[in-house]
Amino acid sequence: MASDTGDRVAPSRARGSYPKGQARRQQIVDEAVLVFGRSGSASGSLREVAKRVGLTPAGLLHHFASKEELFAEVLRQRDERVRAAAGEPAAHGLIDQAAKVVAYNQTTRGLTSLYSTVVAEAADPDHPLHDDFARRYRERAADTAALLRAGQRSGEIAPDIDPDAAARLISAVMDGIQQQWLLDDAVDMTALFDEFVRGYLRGPRPAASPR
């Protein structure tokens, strides 16, 4: 199970102006991270979240109108924490930013497990977040490809890679090593990502020897 300290998410600024109500709302989000991270968005129940914060399901719905609203807030806060820890990828800073994301994810097992679980669930075309995640990956790939092209012009990125393909591969590698780490915490995500960067992204690379 995820740590109750490492996986607490940042305070929400949504809904309500009373500190007590905001604190209760944040407590619900914190517990939802643990429940959804263990069981996924489909199996994780509002009843279990409510029980963990000492509320009835009806009482929980006073703070969040639906399970979908609660889950959306969990993901929003997760994204905010990643951005705060790693910053935005700026031109020529893509590799460092991605490495910071990997390192940060290794410190927040509950949120990382949650994200990994929901991505897998969202592969189902009928999942309510299917289109959102497809768009998220598509937009991320387009932004990353543009940064890779800038890196190629500056000499930071190997000149012989296809930026569009590499953009998708970066996400695939990050997701893949993340999944392996969730299965075996002896896996060092940071070291594996550094090796991927060294062997594939960094340039210039020496020309292949003639056969």
C-alpha positions in Angstrom: 0.0 0.0 0.0 1.2 3.5 -0.7 2.7 5.7 2.0 0.3 8.0 3.8 2.9 10.7 3.8 4.7 10.5 0.5 1.4 10.4 -1.5 -0.5 13.3 0.0 -1.5 15.7 -2.8 -1.4 19.4 -2.8 -4.3 21.3 -1.3 -7.2 21.9 -3.6 -8.3 25.4 -4.5 -11.6 24.2 -5.9 -15.1 24.6 -4.4 -15.9 26.2 -1.1 -14.2 29.0 0.9 -14.3 27.7 4.5 -11.0 26.3 5.8 -12.7 23.4 7.5 -14.5 22.4 4.4 -11.4 22.7 2.3 -9.4 20.6 4.8 -12.1 17.9 4.7 -12.2 18.0 0.9 -8.4 17.6 0.8 -8.6 14.7 3.3 -11.0 13.0 0.9 -8.7 13.5 -2.0 -5.7 12.1 0.0 -7.6 8.9 0.8 -8.9 8.6 -2.7 -5.3 8.5 -3.9 -4.7 5.5 -1.7 -7.9 3.7 -2.7 -7.8 4.4 -6.4 -4.0 3.7 -6.5 -4.6 0.3 -5.0 -7.8 -0.6 -6.8 -8.0 1.6 -9.9 -10.7 4.1 -10.8 -13.2 1.5 -11.8 -12.9 -0.8 -8.8 -12.1 1.8 -6.1 -15.3 2.6 -4.3 -16.7 5.9 -2.9 -17.9 3.8 0.0 -14.3 2.8 0.9 -13.1 6.4 0.6 -15.9 7.7 2.7 -15.2 5.1 5.4 -11.6 6.1 5.6 -12.5 9.7 6.3 -15.4 8.9 8.7 -18.2 9.9 6.4 -21.2 8.1 4.8 -21.2 7.9 1.0 -24.0 10.6 1.1 -21.8 12.8 3.3 -18.9 12.4 0.9 -21.1 13.5 -2.0 -21.6 16.8 -0.2 -18.0 17.6 -1.0 -17.8 15.9 -4.5 -20.9 15.5 -6.7 -19.7 12.2 -8.1 -16.9 9.7 -8.2 -15.8 11.1 -11.6 -15.5 14.6 -10.0 -13.4 13.2 -7.2 -11.2 11.3 -9.5 -10.7 14.3 -11.8 -9.5 16.3 -8.8 -7.1 13.6 -7.8 -5.6 13.6 -11.3 -5.5 17.4 -11.4 -3.6 17.6 -8.2 -1.3 14.8 -9.3 -0.4 16.8 -12.4 0.2 20.0 -10.4 2.6 18.2 -8.1 4.6 16.8 -11.1 4.8 20.2 -12.6 5.9 21.8 -9.3 8.6 19.1 -8.9 9.9 19.0 -12.5 8.9 22.3 -14.0 7.7 22.8 -17.6 9.9 21.4 -20.4 11.4 24.4 -22.1 13.5 24.5 -25.3 16.8 22.6 -24.7 15.6 21.4 -21.3 13.5 18.4 -22.2 15.9 15.7 -21.0 16.4 17.3 -17.6 12.7 17.9 -17.1 11.8 14.3 -18.1 14.5 13.0 -15.7 13.0 15.0 -12.9 9.6 13.6 -13.6 11.0 10.1 -13.4 12.8 10.8 -10.1 9.7 12.5 -8.6 7.4 9.6 -9.6 9.7 7.2 -7.7 9.0 9.2 -4.5 5.2 9.0 -4.8 4.2 5.4 -5.1 0.5 5.8 -4.6 0.1 8.5 -7.2 2.3 6.7 -9.6 0.4 3.4 -9.1 -2.9 5.3 -9.6 -1.7 6.9 -12.9 -0.4 3.6 -14.2 -3.6 1.7 -13.3 -5.9 4.3 -14.9 -3.9 4.5 -18.1 -4.3 0.7 -18.5 -8.0 1.0 -17.7 -8.5 3.8 -20.2 -7.3 1.6 -23.1 -10.9 0.4 -23.1 -12.7 2.6 -25.7 -15.7 2.7 -23.4 -13.8 4.0 -20.4 -14.9 7.6 -19.5 -11.3 8.8 -19.6 -10.3 7.0 -22.9 -10.5 10.1 -25.1 -8.9 12.3 -22.4 -5.8 10.1 -22.2 -5.5 9.6 -25.9 -5.5 13.4 -26.3 -3.1 13.8 -23.4 -0.5 11.4 -25.1 -1.1 12.9 -28.5 -0.6 16.5 -27.3 2.4 15.5 -25.2 4.0 13.8 -28.2 3.5 16.9 -30.4 5.1 19.2 -27.8 7.9 16.7 -27.1 8.7 16.4 -30.8 9.0 20.1 -31.2 11.5 20.2 -28.2 13.5 17.3 -29.7 13.8 19.2 -33.0 15.1 22.3 -31.0 17.5 20.0 -29.2 18.8 18.6 -32.5 19.5 22.1 -33.8 21.4 22.9 -30.6 23.3 19.6 -30.7 21.8 18.3 -27.5 19.8 15.6 -29.2 21.2 12.9 -31.6 20.7 14.2 -35.2 19.7 10.8 -36.6 16.6 10.1 -34.6 13.0 10.8 -35.8 11.6 13.4 -33.4 8.0 12.2 -33.9 8.9 8.6 -33.2 11.2 9.5 -30.3 8.5 11.6 -28.7 6.3 8.5 -28.4 9.2 6.4 -27.3 10.0 8.7 -24.4 6.5 8.2 -23.0 6.7 4.5 -23.7 10.0 4.1 -21.8 8.8 6.3 -18.9 5.6 4.3 -18.6 7.3 0.9 -19.0 10.0 1.4 -16.4 7.4 2.8 -14.1 5.3 -0.4 -14.4 8.4 -2.5 -13.8 9.2 -0.5 -10.6 5.6 -0.9 -9.4 6.1 -4.6 -9.7 9.6 -4.7 -8.2 10.8 -1.7 -6.2 14.4 -2.8 -6.7 14.1 -1.4 -10.2 15.9 2.0 -10.4 13.7 4.1 -12.7 16.2 7.0 -12.7 19.1 4.9 -13.7 17.2 3.1 -16.4 15.9 6.4 -17.9 19.4 7.9 -17.8 20.7 4.9 -19.7 17.9 5.4 -22.3 18.9 9.0 -22.7 22.6 8.2 -23.0 22.1 5.4 -25.5 19.4 6.9 -27.6 18.7 10.6 -27.2 22.1 12.2 -26.6 24.1 13.3 -29.5 26.2 13.3 -31.4 26.8 9.6 -31.6 29.7 8.0 -33.5 29.0 6.6 -36.9 28.5 2.9 -37.1 31.6 0.9 -38.2 31.3 -0.5 -41.7 30.6 -4.2 -41.9 
